[in-house]
Amino acid sequence: MELPQYLGVSLSGGRQERSGLCCLKFHQESARIFLSDLILFPTTSFKSGKSHGDDEILMWVKSQKNAKSIVFDVPISLPPCFQCECDNLRGPLSCPRPDVQWLLKEQKKKTPKRPSTPYTQRPLDFFYETFDKKKFEVSHALGANLAPVVARSLFLKRRLMLPAYEINPRICAYALGKKWGLSFLATQRCFSSVDGSEHRKRLISVLVEKTRLFIYHQDYRSLVSSPHGFSAFLAAFCGYLLDRNEVQESHKYFSHESFIIPSF
């Protein structure tokens, strides 16, 4: 019997092939989830020029025959005003969309005050920034840092016949850590270039201890050492949690967005 699979993808820009793929499988008889596949780029074939990274990702995803979902660690939707086709001939202040109006209203509460740009920033990005009354580092979907990566995620998403979702890795680490007693700072240090491996090891160890998660030792070491492997794992794990209905309810303004935040 084929086991249900949950796929996670961590992406970087097209010119820097630093990405990760993760597949989790759920064994129904033992009620355990285990990491069955972890691929970190660049791979040998990519470095030798035999295959483009996107081709490898697409082939890998399509080879997973019983995948329930695929979850990206970057945005998979565009800002609402980027391809605006409404009859509004003025600027964002007069946009009729409820989520844009929510963004404009919430932006006024921030200091220092800055104009909203819903043609580069999604309201969802702003929601991420202040989730659970914390302060998260979030880039705009079409800002300088993320725009090439978002273009890549949309390119891949269009070619995959799977339900697709996104996560913000920092928020997911926070939500999982909060559920199991880790501090906000500890979960955010998972993404530090200085001591991130130490904090990733701690969070993964907690998940293995508190949930029915099994990870082979070699993959465990890869998750600890690789930020992209870690984010791909978080993405796949969130797909599993979604299937179990262990996620936050969607905010009413973002019911059209496909994102996952673990419940805590």
Disulfide bonds with the S-S distance in Angstrom:
none
